[in-house]
């Protein structure tokens, strides 16, 4: 909103000396001004209306933006992981143990629920940090549905591969397989021809390469699972491979659709 003197300055021109509307001492009565000055009043009303509309749109945009930021998929995933950890380790709700992937007697839902469970605070905090960083990166490029599908598919495939290749006495928990998938998708989604690509690849690429190389080395040395720390390297590599396949399939389908569109 503008101050009163600013409104008057915009609405009325100063009275000319020795002429103009006779008998008026000040421009406080717009309806009594000459016809030329009365034409300024509708113009000012339109300008004030435009200013108010812009302010209202700006306020609605900021309000809607705050709502969207509160309910993105990455925050939903973070809250689910935190909620199950609280029920499992703080509230001691024993039914959460049924969400673990039991390799000896697996249930179909455990391939999904195991990616939201963790065996300790250090395990959870590391995964939440990576989920927050790379989850927001994937959501920025692929959208909320892209983030959710990538997380679920990479997590499910990593749990299936763990069940197939690991012994029956293991129990699998954790979102590491899904998060390794997000890391790969986050890197490959930035690999586009633009001036930002070299900076982004040099910033994120070495980190991803070092982690993948370390996972391959540890998987060879330990046979898939670190016996001292219980790290499931098989799940990590399976999630990363699934993410690479998803990116390749998505781009192949997109290129084919674009070519078909050009032919039409």
C-alpha positions as CSV (number, residue, x, y, z in Angstrom):
1,X,0.0,0.0,0.0
2,X,1.1,3.6,-0.8
3,X,1.0,6.6,1.6
4,X,-1.8,9.1,1.2
5,X,0.5,11.8,-0.3
6,X,1.8,9.3,-2.8
7,X,-1.7,8.5,-3.9
8,X,-2.5,12.2,-4.4
9,X,0.7,12.7,-6.3
10,X,-0.2,9.9,-8.7
11,X,-3.8,11.0,-9.1
12,X,-3.7,14.7,-9.5
13,X,-1.4,17.1,-11.3
14,X,-0.5,20.4,-9.5
15,X,-2.9,23.3,-10.2
16,X,-1.6,25.8,-12.8
17,X,-0.9,29.3,-11.7
18,X,-3.5,31.8,-12.8
19,X,-5.7,29.3,-14.6
20,X,-7.2,25.9,-14.5
21,X,-10.2,25.1,-12.3
22,X,-11.2,28.4,-10.7
23,X,-12.5,28.5,-7.2
24,X,-10.6,25.4,-6.0
25,X,-7.9,25.9,-3.3
26,X,-6.5,22.3,-3.2
27,X,-6.8,19.1,-5.3
28,X,-8.7,17.4,-2.5
29,X,-12.0,17.2,-4.5
30,X,-11.4,15.1,-7.6
31,X,-15.0,15.1,-8.7
32,X,-15.0,18.9,-8.9
33,X,-11.9,19.2,-11.0
34,X,-12.0,19.9,-14.7
35,X,-12.6,17.1,-17.2
36,X,-8.9,16.7,-17.9
37,X,-8.1,16.1,-14.3
38,X,-11.0,13.8,-13.8
39,X,-9.5,11.5,-16.4
40,X,-6.6,10.9,-14.1
41,X,-8.8,9.3,-11.4
42,X,-9.8,6.2,-13.4
43,X,-6.2,5.7,-14.4
44,X,-5.0,5.9,-10.7
45,X,-7.8,3.5,-9.7
46,X,-6.6,1.0,-12.3
47,X,-3.0,1.4,-11.1
48,X,-4.0,0.8,-7.5
49,X,-6.0,-2.2,-8.5
50,X,-3.0,-3.7,-10.4
51,X,-0.8,-3.1,-7.3
52,X,-3.2,-4.8,-5.0
53,X,-3.6,-7.7,-7.4
54,X,0.2,-8.1,-7.6
55,X,0.5,-8.0,-3.8
56,X,-2.3,-10.6,-3.4
57,X,-0.7,-12.9,-6.0
58,X,2.7,-12.6,-4.3
59,X,1.2,-13.4,-0.9
60,X,-0.7,-16.4,-2.4
61,X,2.5,-17.6,-4.1
62,X,4.5,-17.5,-1.0
63,X,1.7,-19.2,1.0
64,X,1.3,-22.0,-1.6
65,X,5.1,-22.4,-1.8
66,X,5.3,-22.9,1.9
67,X,2.6,-25.5,1.7
68,X,4.3,-27.3,-1.2
69,X,7.7,-27.2,0.6
70,X,6.1,-28.8,3.7
71,X,4.6,-31.8,1.8
72,X,7.2,-32.9,-0.7
73,X,8.0,-36.6,-1.2
74,X,11.5,-36.4,0.3
75,X,10.0,-35.1,3.6
76,X,7.4,-37.8,3.5
77,X,10.1,-40.5,3.2
78,X,12.1,-38.9,6.0
79,X,9.1,-38.9,8.3
80,X,8.3,-42.5,7.6
81,X,11.8,-43.6,8.4
82,X,11.8,-41.6,11.6
83,X,8.4,-42.8,12.7
84,X,9.3,-46.5,12.3
85,X,12.6,-46.0,14.0
86,X,10.8,-44.3,17.0
87,X,8.3,-47.2,17.2
88,X,11.0,-49.8,16.9
89,X,13.8,-48.5,19.2
90,X,12.1,-45.9,21.4
91,X,8.5,-47.2,21.9
92,X,9.6,-50.9,21.7
93,X,6.7,-51.9,19.5
94,X,7.6,-55.5,18.7
95,X,5.3,-55.7,15.6
96,X,7.9,-53.5,13.7
97,X,10.2,-56.6,13.8
98,X,7.8,-58.1,11.3
99,X,8.8,-55.4,8.8
100,X,12.4,-56.7,8.7
101,X,13.3,-58.9,5.7
102,X,13.7,-62.4,7.2
103,X,15.7,-64.4,4.6
104,X,14.7,-67.7,6.0
105,X,10.9,-67.0,6.0
106,X,10.3,-63.9,4.0
107,X,6.9,-62.3,3.6
108,X,6.0,-60.3,0.5
109,X,5.5,-57.0,2.3
110,X,9.0,-57.2,3.9
111,X,10.6,-56.4,0.6
112,X,9.0,-53.0,0.9
113,X,8.9,-52.3,4.6
114,X,12.5,-53.3,5.3
115,X,13.8,-50.3,3.4
116,X,12.1,-48.0,6.1
117,X,13.6,-49.9,9.1
118,X,17.1,-49.4,10.7
119,X,19.1,-51.2,13.3
120,X,20.5,-48.2,15.1
121,X,20.8,-44.4,15.3
122,X,24.1,-44.3,13.4
123,X,22.5,-46.4,10.6
124,X,19.5,-44.2,10.5
125,X,21.3,-40.8,10.6
126,X,23.6,-41.7,7.8
127,X,20.8,-42.8,5.6
128,X,18.6,-39.8,6.4
129,X,21.4,-37.4,5.5
130,X,22.0,-39.0,2.1
131,X,18.2,-39.3,1.5
132,X,17.8,-35.6,2.3
133,X,20.7,-34.4,0.0
134,X,20.2,-36.7,-3.0
135,X,16.4,-37.1,-2.5
136,X,16.0,-33.3,-3.0
137,X,18.3,-33.5,-6.0
138,X,16.2,-36.2,-7.7
139,X,13.0,-34.5,-6.8
140,X,14.2,-31.3,-8.4
141,X,15.0,-33.1,-11.7
142,X,12.4,-35.8,-11.8
143,X,9.5,-34.5,-9.6
144,X,7.8,-36.1,-6.6
145,X,6.6,-39.1,-8.4
146,X,10.0,-39.8,-9.9
147,X,11.6,-39.6,-6.5
148,X,9.0,-42.0,-4.9
149,X,9.2,-44.5,-7.7
150,X,13.0,-44.5,-7.8
151,X,13.2,-45.0,-4.0
152,X,10.7,-47.9,-4.0
153,X,12.0,-49.7,-7.1
154,X,15.7,-49.5,-6.1
155,X,14.8,-50.5,-2.5
156,X,12.7,-53.5,-3.6
157,X,15.2,-54.8,-6.1
158,X,18.1,-54.4,-3.6
159,X,16.1,-56.5,-1.1
160,X,15.3,-59.2,-3.7
161,X,18.9,-59.4,-4.7
162,X,20.0,-59.6,-1.1
163,X,17.5,-62.5,-0.5
164,X,18.8,-64.4,-3.5
165,X,22.6,-64.0,-3.0
166,X,22.9,-63.9,0.8
167,X,22.6,-66.8,3.3
168,X,19.3,-67.7,5.0
169,X,20.4,-66.7,8.4
170,X,20.6,-63.0,7.5
171,X,18.0,-60.3,8.3
172,X,18.0,-57.2,6.0
173,X,17.0,-53.7,7.1
174,X,17.8,-50.2,5.9
175,X,17.3,-47.8,3.1
176,X,20.9,-48.0,1.8
177,X,19.9,-49.8,-1.5
178,X,17.3,-47.2,-2.3
179,X,19.6,-44.3,-1.4
180,X,22.4,-45.7,-3.6
181,X,19.8,-45.6,-6.4
182,X,19.0,-42.0,-5.6
183,X,22.7,-41.2,-5.7
184,X,23.1,-42.6,-9.2
185,X,19.9,-41.0,-10.5
186,X,20.9,-37.7,-9.0
187,X,24.3,-37.9,-10.9
188,X,22.9,-39.1,-14.2
189,X,20.0,-36.6,-14.2
190,X,22.6,-33.8,-14.1
191,X,24.4,-35.2,-17.2
192,X,22.8,-32.8,-19.7
193,X,24.3,-30.4,-22.2
194,X,24.4,-27.1,-20.4
195,X,26.9,-24.8,-18.9
196,X,26.2,-26.2,-15.4
197,X,27.0,-29.8,-16.3
198,X,30.8,-29.6,-15.9
199,X,30.5,-27.9,-12.5
200,X,27.8,-30.4,-11.2
201,X,29.7,-33.5,-12.5
202,X,33.0,-32.3,-11.0
203,X,31.2,-31.6,-7.7
204,X,29.2,-34.8,-7.4
205,X,30.9,-37.2,-9.7
206,X,34.1,-38.0,-7.7
207,X,31.9,-38.6,-4.6
208,X,29.7,-41.1,-6.4
209,X,32.7,-42.8,-8.1
210,X,34.6,-43.3,-4.9
211,X,31.6,-44.8,-3.1
212,X,30.8,-47.2,-5.9
213,X,34.4,-48.3,-6.3
214,X,34.6,-48.8,-2.5
215,X,31.4,-50.9,-2.5
216,X,32.7,-53.1,-5.3
217,X,36.0,-53.7,-3.5
218,X,34.3,-54.5,-0.2
219,X,31.8,-56.8,-1.9
220,X,34.7,-58.8,-3.4
221,X,36.6,-59.0,-0.1
222,X,33.7,-59.8,2.2
223,X,31.5,-61.9,-0.1
224,X,28.6,-59.3,0.0
225,X,28.3,-58.5,3.7
226,X,30.8,-57.0,6.0
227,X,30.9,-59.4,9.0
228,X,32.1,-56.8,11.5
229,X,29.8,-53.9,10.6
230,X,26.9,-55.8,9.0
231,X,27.0,-53.6,5.9
232,X,25.1,-55.1,3.0
233,X,27.3,-54.2,0.0
234,X,25.1,-56.4,-2.3
235,X,22.1,-54.2,-1.6
236,X,24.1,-51.1,-2.3
237,X,25.3,-52.3,-5.7
238,X,21.9,-53.7,-6.6
239,X,20.3,-50.3,-5.9
240,X,22.9,-48.5,-8.0
241,X,22.5,-50.9,-10.9
242,X,18.7,-50.6,-10.8
243,X,18.9,-46.8,-10.9
244,X,21.2,-46.9,-13.9
245,X,18.8,-49.2,-15.7
246,X,15.9,-46.9,-14.8
247,X,17.7,-43.8,-16.2
248,X,18.6,-45.7,-19.4
249,X,15.1,-47.0,-19.9
250,X,13.5,-43.6,-19.3
251,X,15.8,-41.8,-21.8
252,X,15.3,-44.6,-24.4
253,X,11.5,-44.3,-24.1
254,X,11.7,-40.5,-24.2
255,X,13.9,-40.5,-27.3
256,X,11.6,-43.0,-29.0
257,X,8.5,-40.9,-28.2
258,X,10.2,-37.7,-29.4
259,X,11.1,-39.4,-32.7
260,X,7.5,-40.7,-33.2
261,X,6.2,-37.2,-32.5
262,X,8.4,-35.7,-35.2
263,X,7.2,-38.3,-37.7
264,X,3.6,-37.5,-37.0
